[in-house]
């Protein structure tokens, strides 16, 4: 295959499958070539994620303990007071985060909720942090209000392929997600969009997910690659664990297909060895979530991440392109 990191939006399924099928060393090499053409290979961007409204969600996402439909250990919490959110943002900045992400367990927010979130966004931006929120589906008016409020990124994952989607979620359609992404993009807000692997999907589903992401009119600026975190009480508890090599291949293929995007090693890191994470960074992941929680699931402690970075000789930062 060509090692020239050209931006493409016309990927065919057989091309994506051919990348996945490369000998592992060849795939990692090609991913590194692309990665180094666009980024400092020894720099990782740090984001922090806070659940600003927890539980009682009407959706039935099979992986999520925040759904009101499942008997998990999550205690529902109303939208956090703004001062508490800003305290968390300052703590994240003090620990090295450059982006602060706020997640609310809504199917779709009310207009009054958007106004409170905008206040949070403005407070966080005043600290010098990039801002990101994930709030579910938005109206045109709500999207524009977030843009006017200064929001930098909106997260809305596709989760999986369109073919497998109904096996995981039935309360909203794949097209609903694509419509929200288009609305956010049209408003001029950066897009954070990826998926979850290890939910029982096939190799073809993983290829189709990356094909869908890379063939969007503009690649997402951030692409989170999540490993399913199995939570007691959710339908996907007990799913057969994914081969770590397949996960690393997914990171590498995402890097090749979306050369200028930050590929974020996201949920599931708590169950990854240092060696697996190191291979993910070698495969082109150059962003992580910091802190001991990802919304409601465990994440490696900050000091563990710093120790790993020191062993690997990587720095934290946020510049996009290699010097």
N, C-alpha and C positions, 0 to 999 in steps of 0.2 A: 504494500500500500504506500501511497505518498505520505511523506513526513511533513509536507508543507501545511502549516496550520491555517488553512483557509476557512473563513466563516461560511458555513453552508446551512441551508434551510430546506434541502431537498433530499434528505437521506431516505434511502430505500431499505426495507426490512432486511433484505439479504445482505446488504452492506454492513448493517449493524451486527447481524449474526456472524458475519465473517470476522469482525473485530473481536467479538467474544470468543471465537474459536481459535484465535491466534495462539501459538505457543506462549506460555505465560511470560517468559523473558522478553519475547518480541513485543508483546502487548505493553509491558511496563516500559520498555525502551522507547517505543513510539509515543506513549503518554508523556514521558519525560521530555522528549524532543519538543512536543507541543507546549508543555508546561513552561519550559525554559524560554521559549520564544515570546511568552506573554507575561511571565511573572518571575520574581525573584524566587528561585527554587528553595531557598533556605529561610523563607518568611511565611508565617502563618497569621492570618487575621483572627482576632478573638471577638466573639459575640457573647452576650449574656442574655438569658431568656427568663422572664418572670411571668408567672400566671397571675394576671390582674383580676380575673374572675374565674372561679373554679367550680366545676361540676354542674349538675342539673341541666345538661345539654340535651335537647330533644332529638339530636341526630343518633343514628345507630351504627356509627363507625365501629367495626368489629374489633379494632385494636385499642379503643380508647376507654379508659376507666372513668372518664368524665361524663359519659353518657348516662342519662337518668334511667335508661332501660336496663342497666346492668348492676349487679350487686357487688360493687367493689368497695374498697376501704376508703374511698375519697369522701371527704367531708365538704359539702357544698359551701362556697364562700361568695358573698356578693362582691361587686366591683370594689376594688381597693380604694381607700382614700388617697388623694393625690400626694399628700406628704409622705406616705409610706412608700409609694412607688418611686418618688424622687430619692428617698433614702437608699432604696435598693439600687437605683441607677448610680448614685454616687459611690456606693460600695463596689459595684461592678467596675466603674472607672478606676477606682483605687487599685483594683486587682489586675488592671491591664486591658480591660475590654475597650474596644473602639466603637462597638455598636450595641445598643440596648434594645432588645426585642420584648414586646409585651403581647401576651396571648390571652384571649378571653374565650371561654367556652360558650359561644353563641352559635345558633344556626344562622341568624342574621341580626345585627344590632338594631336597636331603636335609635331614632335621631337624637334623643336626649343622651343616650350612651355615647354617641359619637362626639358630642360636645365635651363630655368629660375626658374622653380619650385624647381629643385635640389638646386640652389643657396639659395632659401628661406629656404628650409629644413636645409641646412647646417648652415645658420645664426641663425635659431631658436634653433637648437640643441646646438649651441655654448653658448646659454643662460642657458642651463641646463634643457630645456623642452623636453618632448617627442613630436614627430612630427607625424601628420596624414594628409593625403590629400585625397580628393575625386575628381577625374578628368574625370570620365566616363570610357569607355573601353580602354584597353591598349594593345599594342603589346608586344611580348616577350622581344624585345630589350628595349622598354621603361620601362618595369617592372624591368629589370635587372639594368637599369640606376638609377632608383629610389632606388633600394636596395643598389647599390654601393655608392649612394649619402648619405646613412645613414638613409633613411626613416624607421620609426618604425612601423607605422600602415597605412593600406589602407582601406578606407571606400567604400563599394559598397553594398548597401542594396538590398535585394530581393523584398522588398516592400510588397508583398502579396503572396498568394498561386499561384501555376502555373495555376490552373483552372481559377482564377479570373483575372490573370495578363492582359489578352488582353482587359479587360473592363477598364483598367486604362492606359495602354501604348500599342501602336502598332508599334512604330518606332524601337524597339529592342525586341528580344525574351528573354524568361526566360533563355534559354540555353546560350544566350550571357552573361547574368549576372553570371551564374554558371561557364562559361569558364573563365571570368575575375577573379573570386574568386580563381579558381584553379591555374591560372597563378601567382597570387600574392602569394598564399600559397607555390607553388613550388619554388618561388624565395626566400623564407625565410622571407617574410614580414608578420608581424602580421595582422590579419584580423579583421576589424570592420564591422559587418554585422547584420542588423535587418530588421525591417519592419515598416509599417504604418497601424494602425488600425483606424476604423471609416470611411472607404472609401465606405461603402455600402456592404462590404463583409459579408459573413455568419459566423456562429460559426465554421462550418467545414473549411472554408477558413483560419480562424485564427489558428485552430489546425494544418492544413496542413503546414502553414508557419513555425510554431515552429518545426514541425516534420522535415521539409526540413533543417532547420538550425541545429537542434540537430543531424541529421543523416549525416552531412558533415563529411568527413574523420577526421577532427579535428574541435572541436567547435571553433567558432569565439572567439577571446580574449575579444572583446567588442560586446555587443548585444544592439543596440539602439532600444527602443520601442517608437515609435512616435505616437502621437494622431494627426489625420488630422487637420491641420490648414486651415480653409476654406478662400480662397482669392477671392475677386471679380474679375470676368473675366476668372476664370478657370472653367473647366467643372464640377468639384466636388463641386463647390459652391452650397449650398442648400441641400447637403446630410444630411439625418437625423442624429442628434447627437448620438454618442455612449453612452450607459449606463456606467457611471464611474465604476460601480462594475465589468463590463466585462473587462474594461481596467486593473483594478487592478488584476483580475484573470489572465489576459494575462501575466502580470509581474511575478506573482507567479509561473505560469506554466513554463515560461522561466527559472526562477531560479532553479526549480526542475530538468528540463531537461538538463540544461547546468550549472552544479554546480560551475565550476571554472571560468566561464566567468563573466566579469563585465557587469551587466545589467544596461543600461543607460536610465534613465528617460529623454527623449529627447524632440522633438518638441511637442508643445501643452501645456507646463506647464503654459503659461501665462493665459490659460483659466481654470486652475485647482485651486481649493481651497487649502489652506494650509493643511486642513484635508485629502484631496484626495492624496496630495503628501506624507504626513506622512504615509498613508496606503500603498502607493507604496513602500516606504522605508521599511516598515514592511514586505512587500511581497517579498523583496529581491533586490530591485533596490539599487545600491550602487555607482552610477555615475550620474552626471548631466552635462549639458552645462551651463556655466556661461555667464553673459553679457546680454545686452539689446536687442541683435539681434541674431537670428539663420539664417545665410545667409541673408534672406530678410524679415523674419517674426519676430514679437515681442517676447521677452523672458522676464521673470521677471528681475527686476533690481538687481544688485549684493547685495545691502543693504537689499532687501527683502529676498534673500536667506540666508544671514548671520543671519538675525533676526529669520528665521524659524529654522535654524540649532541650534541657541542658545536655542530656546524654546524646541527643541527635545533632546538637549544634545548630538548632534553628532559632530564629528570632521571632518576636511578635511585632506586628505592625499592620499597615493597611494600604501600602502603595500598590498600585495595580500592575505596573509593568516593570520588567527587569531593566536595570540601568544600561 
